[in-house]
């Protein structure tokens, strides 16, 4: 009987909310740097700033042709035009690439000019909407334009649609959004005046553990908070989610009253959370003992109440939620209130978490690794029931299994590595006629016999492949699910007569890209992300600066001490090699927040989102070793392999990497490597073995 992932209505709804929230935050997060720049310019140069400058801050007057005119400055134009247009362009590009971004920005000028408030919400509506309409309009005459007229049609269609949507935005959308923004501002003011704003922690803190933090903070609170900041010079909304106090208090409670691995790791996690601003690092500690969410709720409410009492807030978003970022965005008249809100939030969270840990039989010595996997895979859900097939493993299916796909979000990194490891196991078991491919979730079709997917993507994969069996994993390099799949093949293919023992001697099918054997898959399968490794493919990693993995992109003693810094370090190597732009590194961080790239066996492979492929000029891989290891969401990582791939060109070397890291002896050799050439030799030798 075919087995599917069990999903409740709640988890399905959560997946929809996560997707919508990710879309909203996806328009804001790439532009957080611009928000911070505006906040810093405001902090220094406005009339009440640290170093007032009329020309920059936009206050005072100057003489022009004998008349006194006010200074325009930088503050007002940035908040009125720059930030909304960036948001609109980003949202449009998410829908329809650069063309969508351009028409989205044109349309957004209508809501900007037609209103008297910063139009962030309007930009988040008009950018994607106009891009979607442009995409639909282009599809009408796709392939029907006579040669030589393409540019004429494309340019004028974009211009006409942009102009029409700008007029609609000016006349209709702008006034409506301004009215709704006024209602939202009044609601916030009512919550503040009624002293019930702290109750929002009851929703915000659990939502953070469900990985809705970016959706709430950057998708909702940042636009509203920025509009409030323009009027009042600061906003409490920037601190509803970003306050690092609740997480710090929880982790300190584990330091003093926890046990086992949780106690040992909590100190380092507290430093990363409080100073580095990576709040996700404390989520597994809540998942080990869910009642501790009460501590973070009370801590968050205390912080909000403190800011309400002191009328304190931030000028601009604190991103990431580090105490350093918080202080940098704090105006002078709010410094005491903001600082106290962090201290008191941490204190309350610590006291409540300490009482819970001390009075419970379970002192927090649960399986941190399992809780981390739960956090990564289920996005905060307390049970992993949906991560297994019937009976806690892979169940027997009717009929043979001929096609297996390993799916991930982008289809180029995690799934490729996992597919290579699984392919090795299946080939070694003698099932060389079973095709193992990798693909992105978006490209999945209901043509596969078995789908292997990371836990957090299961809810998205199942509707696309309802006829297939589904297996979810949380460890790409060494998941026990791979052995269960081999056992399933023994039951279905060999015992059913579909695969004989002699099959082990036959040439591997398309996708067996581990030893250089196999034939290339063609057509639609390759287009869907098939791992192509033809017999005559060059198995070289190296070495002159033009290779996918060059010596200059190998660092044997990385300087990073945190997960985020390690991503930066590996990404910088890709940038320095000329393979990617700086925007790709930001996409690597975004990818890590949505789908962790820890692979197992001390390896992480950070890479960009599917939408970041435009930032890649050529395929490249970077390799950084951390002899002392770094914490990767509670798991030890000694090797960070940054990936930027175009058109599957990087998959051959990834196959070598997967083969190396699935072998403990080879991992030990990498730990002892003394030069970049040693690393290249290990990959080449294993690949050609």
N, C-alpha and C positions, 0 to 999 in steps of 0.2 A: 504494500500500500504506500502510495506516495505520501511523503511527510512534508509538512509545511511549518513555517515558523508560527508559533502561537502568539497571537497579538490581541490584546484587549482593545475595546473602543477607546479607552483612555490613552494607551500608547499610540494608537493610530492618530488620535486627535493631537497628541503631543508632537508627533512627527510633522503634521501640517502646521502647527504653530511654530515649530522650530524652523521650518522652511520659510514661512512668511517672515518670521523675526530675522532670520539670516539675510533675507532679501532687503529688509529695511535697514538693518545695521550695515549691510554691504554697501549702501550708498553713503553712509556716514564715515565708517571706519577708515577707508583709504584717504579721507580728507581730514582726519583728526589733526594732522600736522598743521593744516591751515587754521583750524580752530585755535590751536595752541599759539600759533604765530599772532593771530588777532588778539588773543588774551594777553600775550606778553607786550605787544605794542600798546594795548589799552592800559596795562598796568604801569608802564613807564611814562607815557607821553600825554595822557589826558590831563585836564586841569588839576585833578586831585591825585595824579599819579606820582610815582617815585621821582621822576625827572620831567616835569611838565615842559612840553615843547609845542607852542601854538600851531606851527606848520604841520606837525605830525599828529597832534592830538585833536586838531579841529576845533579849537576854541579861540576866542579873541578875533580881532579884525586886522586887516592891512589895507593900505591905500593902493587902488588901481585906477589909473586915469583920473586922479583927484577925488575918487569916491571910496568910502570905507566899505569893504566887503568882508564877510567872514571867511576864515580859513576853512578849507574843505577837509584837510588832514587825510590820514590813512584809515582811521578807525571806522568812520561811517561808510565809506565806499566798500571796504572789505566785508563788513557785515551785511550790507545791502545788496551788493552785486557779486563779489567774488565767491563767497561761501555758498549762496544758493545756486549759482551757475555751476560750481564744481560738483555739488550734489546732483543737480539735474544731469550734467554730462555723465557722471559716473553711473547714475541709474539708467540713463538711456543706453550707455555702452553695455551694461549688463544684459540688456534686452536684445540689442541689435548692433553691437560692435561700435566702431567710430561713427558710422552713419547715424545710428540711433542716438549717440551722445550729442552729436551736432544739432539735430532737429529738436532734441529734448532741451538743450540749452536755449535755442531760439524761442521755443514756446514759453520757457520759464521767464523770459524777459517780460512777458505780458503780466504775470502775477507780481513781478517785482515792481514794475512801474504803476500797476493798478492798485497798489495797497500802500499803507503807511507803516507796516511792520516788516521785519526780516521774514522772507518767504521760504522758510525751510520746508514746512509741510507742503506748500504749493510746489516747490521744486521736486519733492519726493513723489508728487502726483504727476506733474506735467512731464518730467523727464522720462520715466518708464512708459507712460501712456502714449506720448507722442512717438517714441521709438517703436512701440508695439504697432501703432497705426502705420508707421512707415514700412515696417516689415510686411504687414498685410497688404499694403498697396503695391509694394514691389513684387509680391508674389502673383499679383494679377497679370502683369505683363512679363513675368520671368520667362526668358527664352523666346519671347515673341518680338523683341526689338530688332530692327534691321541693323546689320553691321554698319558701324560708323555713326550711329545715332545714340549709342549707349550713354555717353557722357552728357549729351544734351538732355535726354530723358531723366537721367539720374539727378543731375544738378537742379533742373527746374522742378522736378517732383518734390525734392527735399525743400527747396525754397518756398514753393507754394504751400506745402503742408505746414512748414514751420511758421509761415506768415499767418495762415488761417488759425492755427492753434494758439499763436501769440495773441491774436485778437480775441479768441474765445477765453483765453486765460485772463486777459485784461477785463473783459466785460462780465464774465460769469464766475470762473473758478476763483479769481483773486478775492472778490467780495465775499464769496461763500467761505473760503478758507479763513479770511480775516474774521468773519463772524464766529466761526467755530473755534478759532484760536482765542478769541475773547472769552468764549464760554469755558474753554480749558483753563485759561488764566484765572477766571473767577472761581472755578472749582478748586484749583490749587490754593488760592487765597482763602477760600472758605475752610479748607482743611487746616490751613495754618492758623486762622483766627479761632477755629473751634478746638484747637489743640489736639486734633486727631490725625495729623499727618504721620506721626510715628507708627500708626496702625498699618501703614503701607508695608512695613517690614514683614508682616504676616504673609504677604504675597511675594515680596521681593526676595527674601532669603531662601525660601524653598525653590523659587524659580531659578535662582543662581545655581543651585545644585542640579537642577534639571537642564542646565546649559541654556537657559534663556537669558542669561545675564547680559550678553552683548545686545540681544534684541531689545531688552528693556532699557538698558542704559543708553546705547547709541541710536537705537531705532525710535525711541519715544522721549526719554528724558533729556537727551542732548538738544534736540530741536526746540523743545519747550523751554528748557533752561536757558538756552542762548537768547531767545526772544525776551525772557524775563531779565536776563543780565543786561541787555541793551537798555531797558527801562530803569532798572534799579542799580546797575553796576555790579550785580552779583546775583547768584541764584542758589537756593538750597537744593534744587533738584539735581545738581551735579554731584551731590554727596549722598543721595538716597541709596545708590547701589555701590558707589566707588569707595566708601569709607572702609579702610583696611582694618579698623578696630575689631569687628566681630570675629573675623578669621584669625587674627593674631591672638585674641583671648582664648579661642578654642584650642589652638595649637599649643599655647603655653600650658593649658590644663593637661594636655597629653604629656608635655615635658615633665611635669611634676607628679602626675598621678596616673599616667598610662603605664603600659607594660610592653615588653617585647619590641618588635620592629617598629611599632607605632611610636613608642616612647623614644627610641633611638633616633628616629628620623624626624621627629616633630620639630626639633630645634632648627635644623637646616631649612625645613619647610617654612617655619615662621619667618626666617630671614628673607627667603625668596618671596613670600607673600607680602610682607610688610614693606620691604625696601624695593624688591623687584616689581611688585605690583601684580604678580601672577596669582590671582585669587583661586583659580582652579585647583591649585595644589592642595588646598585643605578639604576639597570635596570628598576624597576617599575616607578621610577621618570621620566625616559625618556619616558616610554610608556604612562604615563598620559598626556604628552605633547610632541609628537614625534619630533616637530621642534627643541627641545633642543639637538637632536643629532648633530646639527650644532656646538653647544658649545663644545661637547666632541671631535668632529673631529678637530676643530681649536686648541683646547688645546693639543690634541695628536700630531698634526703636529708641534706645537710650541716646544713641548718637544723634538721631533725627531730632528728638526732643531738646537736646542740648543746643542744637543749631537754631531751633525755633525760639528758645528762650533768649539766646544771645543775638538773634536776628543776623546770623552769620551764613555765609555761603561762599561759593567760588566764582571767579570771573568767567572761567571757561572750563571745559571738561578736563578732568584729571585722567589722563590715559597714558600708560596703564594706571591702575589704582594703587600707585605707590605713595608712601608718605611724602616722598620728595616731590612727586607731581602734584600732590594735594597742596603742599605748602607753596609751591611756585605759583599756583593759581589762586592763592588766598589774598584778598585785599587787606591792607593794614587794619581796618576796623573790624575784621572778622578773624584775625589770627588767634586771638584767645579762645573764641567760641569754637572755631574749627579744631584747634589743638585739643581742647577739652572734650569735644565730641568723639575724637579718636581715642583718647585716653579712657574716657568713661565707657565707651562702647566695648573696648578691649577688657576693661575691668569687670563689667557686668557679665560679658560672655565667659570670661575666665572663671568667675565665681560660680556661675550656674553649671558650667561644664565640669568644674572640679567637684562640686557636690554630686553630680550625676555619676561621675567616674568613681568617686570614693564610696558611694553607697550602693553601687551595683556589684553583683558577683563578677560580671565581665568588666574588667578594668581597662578595656580598650586594647586587649592583646589579640584582637581578631586578626585575620589574614589580611594584611595591608595590600599585598600583591593582588589578592582576589578583589578587594575593594577598589583598587586602582583600575583593574580590568573592568570592573562593573561600571566605574565612572566613565571610562573611555568608551566602553561598548554600549551601555544602556543609557548613557547620558543622565545618570543619577537614579535610575530605577532600582528598587531594593532587591528585586528578584531577577535571577538570570534564567527563569523558566523558558522565556522566548528564545534564548540563545542555543538551545539544544533541540534535537529531534526527539521523537518518542523514546522514552526510557532513558533519557539523559545522554544519548549519543546518537549515532547514525543508525537509522532503522533500515530494515530490509525492504527493498522495493521490488515491485513486480516488473519484469522485463530487464533488459540489459542496459548498461550505462555506457554510451559511446562518446558523449560530449560533456565536458565539464568546463565551466567558466568561473574564473576567480574575478569578482567585481569589486571595484572601489570607486571613489567619487570621481577621480580624474581618469583612471584607467591607465596610468603610465608609471606609477611608482610602487605603491604598496601592493596592488594586485599583481603586478609583474613579478615582484620578488616572491610573493606567496605562491603564484602559479609555478614558478621555477622549482621551488622546494617540493610542492605537491607532485609536479611532473616527474621529478627524480624518484620519488617514492613509488609512484605508479609504474614507472618504467622498470625499476629494480624488481618489482613484484611480478613482472612479466606481462603487463597489460599495455604493450606499446601501441596497440591499435586504438586506445582511448585517447581522444584529443583533449588536451588541456590548454585553454586559452585564457587571456585576461581581457577585460573590457571595462569601460566606464559604466556607471549605473544608467546614465542617460541613453547609452547605446544598446542596452539589453533588449533582446527580443525573446519571445516565448518559443525558442527553438532548441534549448539546452535540456539535457537530462538531469543535470545536477548543478546547483549554483552554490559557490562558496563565497561568503561575504563577511566583512567585519560586522560585529554586533550592532553598532550604531547605524548601519546602513540597511539592516534587514527589512525595516518597515518600508523602505523605498524600493528595494529589489523585488520583494514578493509580488506586488501587483503587476510588474512587468514580465514576470516569469511564473505564472500561476500553475503551469503544468509540470514544473520541475520540482525535484527535491531541493531543500534548502539546508545548508549547513553554515552555522555562524562560528567565527573564531575570534579570539582576542590576542593571539600571539602568532604573527605571520611566519616566523622562522621555525618554531618548534611546537605547534599546536597538536595536542593528542587527537584532534579531529581528523588530521591527515591519515593517521594509522587506522582510524575507524572507517574512513572512506576506502582505504585499501581492503579492509575486511569486508566491506559492503561489495566491492568488486569481486572478491573471492566468492561471495554467496550468489551474486547475480550473474556475472559474466562467465566465470570459470565453471561453476556448477551448472549454469544454464547452457553451457556449450558454446557461448558466444566468443569466448577467448580461450584458446588452448595454451598449453605450456610451451608449445613450439613458437608461440607469438613472441616470446622473449628474444628470439634470434632474428626477428624481422626488423626492417628499418623503421625507426620511430615515425609516428605520424607528425603532421604539421603541429608546431608548437613545442616540440621536444628540444628546447634550446638550451641544453645543459652541457653537452660534451662536443658540440659542433655537429652532431648528427641530426638528421631530420630534413624534411623538405619544407619549403616555405608555403604557408597558407596564402591563398590568393583571394581576390574578389571581396565579397562582403565581409567574410570572416576577418580578413586582415584589416579591413576598414573599421571593424568593431573593436580593434585593439588586440588582435592575435599576436602572440609572441613569435616573431619571425626570426629563425636562425638557420639559414640554408647551409648545406654541406660545405660550400666554398666560402662561407662568410669569414672574413679575417678575424681571428681571435686575438686581437691585440688591444691592450688597454691604453696605450702609451703614446707618447713619451716626449714629443718634440714641441709641444705647445699647441699643436693643432688637433691632437687626439682628444677623444671624449674625456679620458682621465689622463691629464698631463702631470709631469713631475712637479711642476710649480703649483699645482692645485692639491698637493699632498702635504699635510702638516702632521708631524709625529708627536708634537707636544703642544696641544691646544691650550690657549690661554683662558678660555671661557670657564666660568664656575657655575653657570646656571643654564637651564634649558634654553631660555630666550637668547642668552648671549651666544650659546653654541650655534643656534640657528643663524644668528647674525654673522658669526665667524665663517661658517660653511657657505653662507650666501655671499659674503664678501669675496671669497675665493672665486665663486662663479662670476661675480661682477668684474673682478680684476682680470679674469681670463677673457673678458669681452663677450661672454656667452649670453649674458642677461643684463637687463637694466636694473637700477635700484628698486624699481617698483616690484620686481619679481621677489625680492627679499621680503617685502611687506606681505606679499601673497603667501610666502612660506609660513609666516607667523599666522596669517588668517587660516591657512589650511590646518595648522597644528591645533588651533582653537576648536575647529569643527570636527576633525578626524585625527586623532593622535597617530604619529608615524613610528612609534616604537615597534620594533620587529622581533625582539627576543634576542638571546645570545649576545647581549651588550651592544646591540646595533639599533640606531635610529636613522631613518632616511627622510629628513625633511625635504619637502618639495612644494611647489606652488599649487594654487587652485587650478581647476580646469580653465577658468576664465583668464588666467595669467599667461597663457601660451603666447599671446601677442608680445609679451616682454622678453621672449626668448629669441635670440638671433641665430643660435646654433646649439646643438646638443652638447652637454658637458656634465661632468660629475666632479665633485670635490670630496676629499677624504681627510678627516681630522680625527686624530687619536687623542684620547684623554687618559693617560696612564693611571691617574688616581680615580677616574670615573666621575660622572656628574649625575645628579638626580634628574630623572626624566619622568615627572609625574609619579614619583615613588618607586621607580625602577632604575637600576644602575645601567648607565650607558658609558661605554668606553670608546665607541666608534660612531662618528656622525658622518654620514655620506649624503652630501647635498646633491640634488638631482634637478637637471633642467633638460627636458627631452622634446625634440621635434620629430614627428613622423616616425616614431619607434626606433630612431637611430641609436638611442642609448640602451636599448634592451639587451643587446648582446653582452655588453660589459656587466649589466645588472645581473644577467644569468650567472656570470662568473662570481659576482659578489654573493649572490644567493647560495651558490654551491659552497663557497668558502665558509660562510657563516652558518651553514647547516652542519658543519664538521668541526667539532670541538678542538681537534688537533690543529686545524688550520687557523682557528681563532687564536689559539695559543701562539702560533707562529707569528701572527700579526702583532700580538702583544710584544713579541721580542724583536720585531723588525727594527733595523737600525738606520735605514735610509728609505727614501721614496722609491728608489729602484727595487729594494727588497719587496715593497708592497706590490709594485707592478709585476714582479716576477712570481709572487705567490698567486695572484689572480690569473696570470697567463699560464702558469704551470698546471693549476687545477683545471682551467678551462680546456686545456689541450690534453689532459690525462686520458 
